[in-house]
Amino acid sequence: MSVPPRSRGSVEAQAAHSYMARQVLLPIQAFVHTEATAGVILLAAAVGAIIWANSPWDRSYSDLWETTITVDVRLFSISEDLRLWINKGLMTFFFFVVGLEIKRELVHGELGSPRRAALPAVAALGGMVLPALLFLALNAGGDGARGWGIPMAVDIAFALGVLALLGRRIPSEVRIFVLALAIADDIGAILVVAIFYSEGFSLEALGVALLLLGVIIAMSRAGVRGVNAYLLVGALFWVAVFKSGVHATIAGVVLGALTPASPYFSKRTFAESIGTLVARFRGAIAEGDEEKAEMVLGQVEELTQGTESPLDRLERLLHPLTSYAVIPLFALANAGLVLSGDVFQDAVSSSVTLGIILGLVVGNPLGIVGFSWVAVRLGIASLPAGMRWVHMVGIGLLGGMGFTVSLFISGLAFEDAELISEAKVGILAASVIAGLAGYAFLRAVRTDQP
């Protein structure tokens, strides 16, 4: 993951006259945009949660996340514990970035044409269908049947982290394909959450949400560009979705998908206008007209920002926030599993735990590779140049790391504490097995191997 050029340019401009920017901000920026870093921090948060939940301060762990926080204003009132505020509130930012990524891939990326989208879409479908079927084969009709969506997810942070550790041992096409696969998988996971894990619909609140959605679309088409206006209406939209019974994080996906993907000004327009504005600025300075000079600077600022699409700007600014704050905090709040002999004994004999491990570790690679092979054989899709089937097997193995979204869905699927614990054991075990297997397999693969 390279540093976005605009972000690097901004810090380099500061570094030209700031020792702190040169010695601190530039190295931090490079560190933050290293692919393995996000995965390492997510792993540290998960391990930290487990250690905390099994330490002498274990009571403080549960007490903290069960603390009730109430927001009560004239229009609405929401009272949830801290864990649910994270899962339904902060995770909305994560899903907003997912919505941005989905739109970017559909407009400009690997999912931008039917031909390019075919293989990652089919692979993602296989990586969802087969794990769900294997899970249901063990749990259909039982208390754990509702967890069939848990083994369907791919954790992009961990997958990209493993690929970063492999470096040049694998072709760049593998990383690009994993990104496209993860985006396609995210689309499927979002649909599953919206359709199967939302409940208690309120038609009144849903109607308000649709009305606010119409307002946001109208604002966009009318050329409204003020961030504060969108923040206000977007926040009300989130509340309406929350009250409607649809999972609140879906609001983030919808808002991300509605974000404009084209800049307001082309770079050609910028090049044609900047010379005139600079001349006007110099003239204002020569005349001593500070007010005119500031007005010109405002025009330059608007013109400069307008050459970057809102989608690119928001993704650039919010991606580090979600990767290094929201997701680790989610892991810290949800991965705390109390390790005891009883927990492991129950997990070993649990069809939920076994179903998740079987789905993620076996179902994901078989589904991804199997569906992809059929699609290529039927002429529906073709392998990207530089990729081989052995790479696809490695990608399928990495697909078994479903940590973040799997934990997220397990919290939606189950209310019983025992089932949640069994699900966590399965998710953690499967993610470790899949990560190690995928790394070992891809490390052994030769890039010129047919």
N, C-alpha and C positions, 0 to 999 in steps of 0.2 A: 504494500500500500504506500504509494508515494505521497509526499506532502502536496496538497493542492497548490497550484502555482500562485493563486491570489493570496493564500495564507502565508506562503513563504515570502512572497514579494513584500507583504505588509511588514513582516518581522524583519526582513533584510533592510527595509527603509528605516525601521527603528534602530537597527544595529549600526547603521552608518553614524549615528550620533549618540548611541547609548551602550556603555560597557556592559550593563546588565543584559540587554537584548542580545549582544554578541556572545556573552559567556554563559548565559542561562536560557534565554528564550529559544534561541536557535537549536541547541542540543535537546531541550525538552520537546520542541516541535518535531524533530526527527524521531525521537523516542516514541512519542505518542502515535506517530503514523507508521510504526513498525508493526507488521501484521501479527507477529507472535505476541506482542505486548498485551493486547486486549484479551487474548486467550489466557495468558499467564495471570493477569489480574482477576479475571473471572474465576479461574481455578483457585487462586488464593482466597477469594471471597467465599467460595464453596467450602474449602478446607477450614477456613476460619469459623464458618457457621457450625460445622460439625464439632470442631474443638470446643467452641463456646458452649454448645448444647450439651457437651459431655464433661464440662469442667465443674469445679466447685461453685461456679457462678451460673449454673444452668438455669436457675430460677429467674435470674435477671434477663436471660435470653427470651424466655416465653413471656415474661411480664412486659418487656419492652414492646414486642410486636403485637401484643394483645391490648396495648393501651388504646383506649377509645378517644378518637378525635372527632369533634362535631363542628361542622360549618353551618351556621344558621343565619340566613339573611332573609329579607322580606320575600324574595321570589321562591326560595327553596331552602330545604334543610337536609343535610347529609350527615349521618353519624355512622362511622365505621372504625374498626381497629386499624392500627398503623400498618399492619401487613396488607390489609385490603386496600388502604390508600395507596400503597406502593403498587400492588398488583393491578388495581383498576385506574389509578391516577397517574403515577410516574411512568408506568409501562405504556401509557398512551403516547408518551414522547417516543418511546422505542418503536411502537407501531406506526407512529407518524413518519419516522425515518424509513421504516419498511415501506410505507406507502409511497414515499419519495423515490425509493430505490426501484420499486415496481414500475412506477411511471417512467423513470429514466430508462430502464431496460426495455420497456414497451415502445418508447419513442425513439431512443437513440442507441440502445444496446443490443445484446444477443437475442432478445425476444422481440426485436423490432420488425421482423418479417416472418411469415409462416415457415419458411424454409429453415431459417436459423433457430426459430423457437421450437421446432418440432422435437428435436432430440432432448434438450433439457426438460421440455414439458412432459414428454412421454416417460423419461427417466424419473422425474418427480412423481408422476402418477404411479409408476411401479413401486417407488419407494414409499408410497402412502398406502396403496391398496393391499399389497402382500403383508406388510407388518400388521395392518388392522385385521386381516383375515386370520393370521396366525394367532394373534391375541384372542380373537373371538373363538377360535377353535378350542382354546383352553378355558374360556370364561363365559361363553354364551349361556344365558339363563341363570348365571350366578350373580352374586353381589358386585363383582368386579366388572361386569359386562360393559358398564358405562365408560370404562377407561380405554375403550378401543382406539381413541384418538391419540393416546399418549405416545405410542412408538412410531408415529407418522412424521416426526419433525427432524430437521437437520439443523444443528447448531453451527451457524456460519462462523462465529468467532473462534471456536475450537478447531473447525475444519481448516480455516485459513491459517490459524496458528501452526498446525501440524505441517501444512504445505510450506510455510515460511521456514520451518526448521529443516526441511528437505532442500531448500535453496535451488541450485541449478541442476539437481538430480532429476527434476521433472521439467517438462516443457511448459512455457507460459500458458499455452492453450488449456492445460489442465486447470490452472487457477481460474481462468476466464470461464471455463465450463462449470466449475464448482459454484462460482458466483451466480451464473444463470440458473443452475439447478436449484440453488438455495432460494432464489427469488421466486421461481416457479413453485417450489415447495411452500414458500411463505403464502403465496396466493391460495393454495389448497388448504393450508392450516387456518388461514383467516376465514375462509368459507366454512370450514368445519366448526370453528368457534362460533361464528355468527349464526349458523343454522342449527347446530346440534347442542351447543353448550350455552345458549341463551334461554331464559325461561321467565314466566310470569309477565307476559307482555302487557303493557299499558298502551292502548290505542291513542289515548289522549296525549301522553308524553311522546309517543312515536310521531303523532301528527305535528307536535311542536318542533320536534327534531327535523322533520321534513321541511317545515316552513323555514326554519333557520338555515337549513341547507340551501333552500331556494334563495334566501337573502345573500348567502355567501357567493353563490354562483352569479347572482345579479350584480353584486359588488365587483366581482372580477371582470365581468363583461362590460361594466360601466367604466372600467379603468381605475377603480379605487385602489390606491397603492399604499395607503397608510397602514403600517403594521398594527398599531393600537386598535384600529377598527376591527381588523381580522381577529386579533387576540380576544377582544370582548365577545364578538359573535361566536367565535370558535369555542370559547369557554362555556357559553350558554348552550351551544350545540352539544358539547360533551355532557353537561348536566342533563339535558333532555334525553340523550341516548342512555345515560346511566339510569334515569328514572323509567325508561321505556321497557327495560328488561333485556334489551340487546346488550351484550357485554360492552362496557364503556370504551375499551381499547379499540373497538371497531371504529369509533369516532376518529381516532388518530389516523387510521388507514384511509378513511374517506377523505379527510382533510389533506392528507399527503397526496392522494391521487388527484385532487382538484388543483393542486399548486401548479401555476403556469410553468411550462418547461422551456419556453422561448424567452430570450431577453427582450426588454422593451426597446433597446437601441442596438443596432448592429455595430460591429467594430468599424465598418466602413463609415457609418454615420458619426461615430466617435472621432475617427481620423479627420473627417471633413469639418467637424465642428470645433475641435479642440484648438486648432490654430487661431481661429477667430476669437475664441474666448480668452486665450492667452494674450493676444494683442489687446483686447479690451481691458484685461487685468493690468497689463503694463501701463496702458494709458491712464487708468484710474489711479495707479500708484504715482505716476508722474504728476498728475494733477492734484494729488493729495486728497482724493475723494475716497475715504475709507469705506463709506456706505456702499458705493458702487463696486469697489473691490470685493467686499464681502458678498454682494449679490452675485458677482461673477463666480466666486468660489463656490457658492451654493449651486450654481448651474453646473459647474465642473463636477461637483460631488454627485449630483443627481445623474448627470450623464455617465459618469464612471460606474456608479452602482447599477445603472440601467443596462450596461453591457453584459451583466451576469444575470442569468435567468433566476427568478425567485426559487426555483427548485434546486439549482446548483448551489445558490447561496445558503439556503436553509440546510441542505444536506451537509455542506462543508462546515457550517457552524455547529449543527446539532449532533452530527455523527460522533465526534469525540465525547460529547456530553453523555450520550446514551451508552457508548462503549465503556467509558471509564467511571461513570457515576451511576446511571440508572440500572444497567444490567448487573454490575457487582452488588449494588444494594439489594436488588431483587434476589440474587443468589444468597446473600447474607441473611435475608429474611425468610427464605423458603427452603434452603438446603440443610438446615439444622436437623440432623437425624440423630436421635438418641441411640447410641450403640450399646446393645446388651445381648446377652445370650438368648433371651426370649425373642428379641426383634429378629435376630438372624435365624433362629429356629423357625419362627413363623414365616419368614421370607423364603427359606429353603423349601418349605412345603406349600408356599402360596402360589396359586395359579396366576395371580396378578403379577407378582415379581417375575415368574418364569415367562409369562406371556410378553412382558415388556422386554426382557432380555432376548427372548427368541425373536420378537418382532424387530428390535433394533439391530441386533448382531447378525441374525440370519436373514430376516425378511427384507431389510433395507438393501443389502448388497444383491440378493437374488432378484428383488423387484427392479432395482435400478439397472442392473446388467441385463436381466432377462427381457424386460420391456424394451430396452434400448436395442438389443440384438434383434428382436422381432421387427422393430421399426426400421432398422437398417436393412434387414433382409427383404422387407416388403417395399423398400424404396421410398418410404415415408420420410426418412431422414438419413443423414450420413455423418460419420465421425469427423470432427474438426481436423483440419490438417495439423499434423504433428502429434496427434493423440493416437494411442493404440488401445486395443481391448484390455491389455494388462493395466493400463492407466484407469480404464473404466472400472475394473475390479477394485482397484485401490480407492477410487472415489466412492464406490458402493460401500466399502468397509468404513470409510470416514463418515458416511451418511448415518451410521449407527450412533454417532454422538449427537443425541437429541436433547442435550441437557436443558437449555434455557426454556424452550417452548414446551418440551415434555413436562418439566416441572410446572409450567404455567397451566397446561391442560389438566394435569393431575389435580391441581387445586380447584379446577372447575368441575372435574368429573366426580370427585369424592368429597363427602363431608365427614365420613367415619375416620377417626384418627388412625386406626389400625390399617385401613386400606391405604391411607396416604403414606404411612411409614413403609408399607410393603412396596408401594409404587416408587418411593424415593430410593429404596435399596436397589430396585431393578434399574432405575434410570442411572444412578451413580455407577453401578457395576457394568452396565451395558456401555456407558460412555467411556469408561476406562478401557474395557476390552476392545471396543471398536477403535478408539484412538491409537492404542498400542498396535493392534493388528494392521490398521491402515498405514501407520508410519513404517512399521517393519516391512510390509509388502511393497510399498512405493520406494522405500530405500533400496530394496533389492532389485527393483525393476531397472533395466537398461532402457534409455530413451530411444535407442535404435531398434529395440526388440519388436518383432512383428506381432 
